[in-house]
Amino acid sequence: MSSPALYTIASVLIVSVIPLLGISFLFIREDLVRRSMFLFVSFSTGGLLGDVFLHMIPEMQESPTFVFDLYILLGGIVFSFAVEKLIHWRHCHVLPGDPEAHEHAHPVGILSLLGDTMHNFIDGLIIAASFLVSVRVGISTTLAVIFHEIPQEIGDFAVLLHSGYSRSTAIFFNLISACAALLGAVLLLSSAGWFEGLESYLLPFAAGNFLYIAGSDLIPELHKQTGLKQVVLQIVCMLLGILVMYGLTLME
């Protein structure tokens, strides 16, 4: 097995397991998780934006097809919008007991699982494509996915509980959904040899996907917190997320 494949499989497994740690922490200190959720979301926003503008786009600029790549980036944004419209579901970050939980669980249950599974499948494709570009881009993309997956999976878990699933059943469905990322990664790695340069097309697509998640899903959640202290903490955490991505640019 080649190095990109090994890196990809290991990264996808980590991405699948780490959000479960956040869910397990939810059992212990649900009140603390609810109060600190906006910090996770802020950090995630910075990580996603940092990955796009500090790693993905600079990598795209080295390609002779950079202008065409920008069209693919726009296509990634439109595709992400279409997927959410298709399944009528958003990646909300709402915890059990929140007054907005019922409002955000639209629709609940199986549609939520469908959306999460599709999202994880795309994450697997993106991680695999990133490692085919370079190890640095692969690591930065994996971290960006992890940053987003922690608040997203906690939110998904909350939606399942709100839909009537038991905690054990909700965890089981989250594990099954996480397997879609491995499927996406294996599919991309196995087909990369058939379509030369496939990763160069998926990288701008991934950038568009990340921009959509940050701008459509995460930032609107942050705007719900309007207190001065919370806004300052949001900005600090967002900058920390960007700083982590900047640190990765020093790897090469």
C-alpha positions in Angstrom: 0.0 0.0 0.0 1.4 3.4 -1.0 2.1 6.2 1.4 -0.8 8.4 0.3 -3.1 5.4 0.9 -1.7 4.7 4.3 -2.0 8.3 5.3 -5.5 8.5 4.0 -6.8 5.4 5.7 -5.2 6.4 9.1 -6.6 10.0 8.8 -10.1 8.8 7.9 -10.1 6.4 10.9 -9.0 9.3 13.2 -11.7 11.6 11.8 -14.3 8.9 12.4 -13.2 8.2 16.0 -12.4 11.6 17.4 -16.0 13.0 17.2 -17.1 10.1 19.3 -14.9 11.4 22.1 -16.9 14.6 22.0 -20.1 12.7 22.1 -18.9 10.7 25.1 -17.9 13.9 26.9 -21.5 15.0 26.3 -22.7 12.3 28.6 -20.5 13.6 31.4 -20.8 17.3 31.2 -23.7 18.2 28.9 -24.0 21.7 30.4 -20.3 22.4 29.8 -20.5 21.2 26.2 -23.6 23.3 25.5 -21.9 26.5 26.9 -18.7 25.9 25.0 -20.2 24.8 21.7 -19.7 28.2 20.1 -16.0 28.0 20.9 -15.7 24.7 18.9 -17.7 26.2 16.1 -15.5 29.4 16.0 -12.3 27.3 16.0 -13.7 25.1 13.3 -14.6 28.1 11.1 -11.0 29.4 11.4 -9.6 26.0 10.6 -11.8 25.6 7.5 -11.1 29.1 6.2 -7.4 28.7 7.0 -7.2 25.5 5.1 -8.8 27.0 2.0 -6.9 30.2 1.8 -3.5 29.0 3.2 -3.2 25.6 1.7 -5.8 24.7 -1.0 -5.9 27.9 -3.0 -2.0 28.4 -3.0 -1.7 24.8 -4.2 -4.3 25.5 -6.9 -2.3 28.5 -8.0 0.6 26.3 -9.0 -1.6 24.6 -11.5 -1.7 25.8 -15.2 -5.5 25.4 -15.0 -5.9 27.7 -12.1 -8.7 29.7 -13.7 -10.6 26.5 -14.5 -10.0 25.4 -10.9 -11.9 28.5 -9.7 -14.9 27.4 -11.7 -14.7 24.0 -10.0 -14.5 25.8 -6.6 -17.7 27.6 -7.4 -19.2 24.3 -8.5 -18.3 22.9 -5.1 -20.2 25.6 -3.4 -23.3 25.1 -5.6 -23.1 21.4 -5.2 -23.0 21.7 -1.4 -26.0 24.0 -1.5 -27.9 21.5 -3.8 -27.1 18.6 -1.5 -28.6 20.4 1.5 -31.6 21.4 -0.5 -32.0 17.9 -1.8 -32.2 16.2 1.7 -33.9 19.3 3.4 -31.4 19.2 6.2 -28.7 21.4 7.6 -25.7 20.6 9.7 -27.0 22.3 12.9 -25.1 22.4 16.1 -27.9 22.2 18.7 -27.7 20.2 21.9 -30.4 18.4 23.9 -32.3 20.8 26.0 -31.8 23.8 23.9 -35.0 25.8 23.2 -34.2 25.8 19.5 -33.7 22.0 19.2 -37.2 21.4 17.9 -36.9 24.2 15.4 -33.6 22.9 14.0 -34.6 19.2 13.7 -36.1 19.7 10.3 -36.6 16.9 9.2 -35.4 14.5 11.9 -34.3 10.9 12.1 -33.6 9.1 8.9 -33.0 12.3 6.8 -30.5 13.5 9.4 -28.6 10.2 9.1 -28.8 10.4 5.3 -27.3 13.9 5.3 -24.5 12.9 7.8 -23.7 9.8 5.7 -23.4 11.8 2.5 -21.3 14.4 4.3 -18.9 11.8 5.7 -18.6 10.2 2.2 -17.6 13.5 0.7 -15.1 14.1 3.6 -13.5 10.7 2.7 -13.1 11.8 -0.9 -11.7 15.1 0.1 -9.1 13.7 2.5 -7.9 11.1 0.0 -7.6 13.7 -2.8 -5.7 16.0 -0.5 -3.1 13.4 0.4 -2.6 12.6 -3.3 -1.7 16.3 -3.7 0.8 16.4 -0.8 1.2 15.2 2.8 1.0 18.8 4.1 -2.3 19.5 2.3 -3.6 16.1 3.4 -2.8 16.8 7.1 -4.2 20.3 7.0 -7.4 19.0 5.3 -7.7 16.2 7.9 -7.4 18.7 10.7 -10.0 21.0 9.1 -12.4 18.1 8.8 -11.8 17.1 12.4 -12.4 20.6 13.6 -15.8 20.6 11.8 -16.7 17.1 12.7 -16.6 17.5 16.5 -19.3 20.2 16.7 -21.2 18.6 13.8 -21.3 15.1 15.2 -22.4 16.4 18.6 -25.2 18.3 16.9 -26.2 15.3 14.8 -26.2 13.2 18.0 -28.5 15.7 19.6 -30.9 15.6 16.7 -31.1 11.8 16.9 -31.9 12.0 20.6 -34.5 14.6 19.9 -36.0 12.3 17.3 -36.6 9.6 19.9 -33.5 7.4 19.5 -31.8 6.0 22.6 -28.3 7.0 23.3 -26.9 3.6 22.4 -28.8 3.5 19.1 -27.7 7.1 18.2 -24.1 6.1 18.8 -24.5 3.0 16.7 -26.0 5.0 13.8 -23.2 7.6 14.1 -20.6 4.8 13.8 -22.4 3.4 10.7 -22.5 6.8 9.2 -18.8 7.3 9.8 -18.0 4.3 7.7 -19.1 6.3 4.7 -15.9 8.4 5.0 -13.8 5.2 4.7 -15.8 4.1 1.7 -15.3 7.5 0.0 -11.6 7.4 0.6 -11.2 3.9 -0.7 -13.3 4.7 -3.8 -11.1 7.7 -4.6 -7.8 5.9 -4.0 -8.9 3.0 -6.2 -10.1 5.2 -9.0 -7.2 7.6 -9.0 -5.1 5.3 -11.2 -7.9 5.3 -13.8 -8.3 9.0 -13.9 -4.9 10.7 -14.0 -4.9 14.0 -12.1 -8.3 13.4 -10.4 -7.0 14.9 -7.2 -6.4 18.2 -9.0 -10.1 18.5 -9.8 -11.2 17.4 -6.3 -9.0 19.9 -4.5 -10.9 23.0 -5.7 -14.1 21.1 -5.2 -13.1 20.5 -1.6 -12.2 24.2 -1.2 -15.7 25.1 -2.3 -17.3 22.6 0.1 -15.3 24.0 3.0 -16.2 27.6 2.1 -19.9 26.6 2.0 -19.7 24.9 5.3 -18.0 27.8 7.0 -20.2 30.5 5.4 -23.5 28.8 5.4 -23.5 26.5 8.4 -20.9 27.7 11.0 -20.8 31.5 10.8 -24.7 31.8 11.0 -24.5 29.8 14.2 -21.9 32.2 15.6 -24.2 35.2 15.0 -26.6 33.8 17.5 -24.2 34.8 20.2 -24.2 38.6 20.6 -22.6 39.2 24.0 -19.4 41.2 24.0 -17.4 38.5 25.8 -18.8 35.7 23.6 -18.0 37.7 20.4 -14.4 38.3 21.6 -14.0 34.6 22.4 -15.4 33.7 19.0 -12.8 36.0 17.2 -10.0 34.6 19.3 -10.9 31.0 18.6 -11.4 31.7 14.9 -7.9 33.2 14.8 -6.5 30.2 16.7 -8.0 27.9 14.0 -6.4 30.0 11.3 -3.1 30.1 13.2 -3.0 26.3 13.4 -3.4 26.1 9.6 -0.7 28.7 9.2 1.6 26.6 11.4 1.2 23.7 9.0 2.4 25.9 6.1 5.9 25.7 7.8 6.0 21.9 7.3 7.4 22.3 3.8 
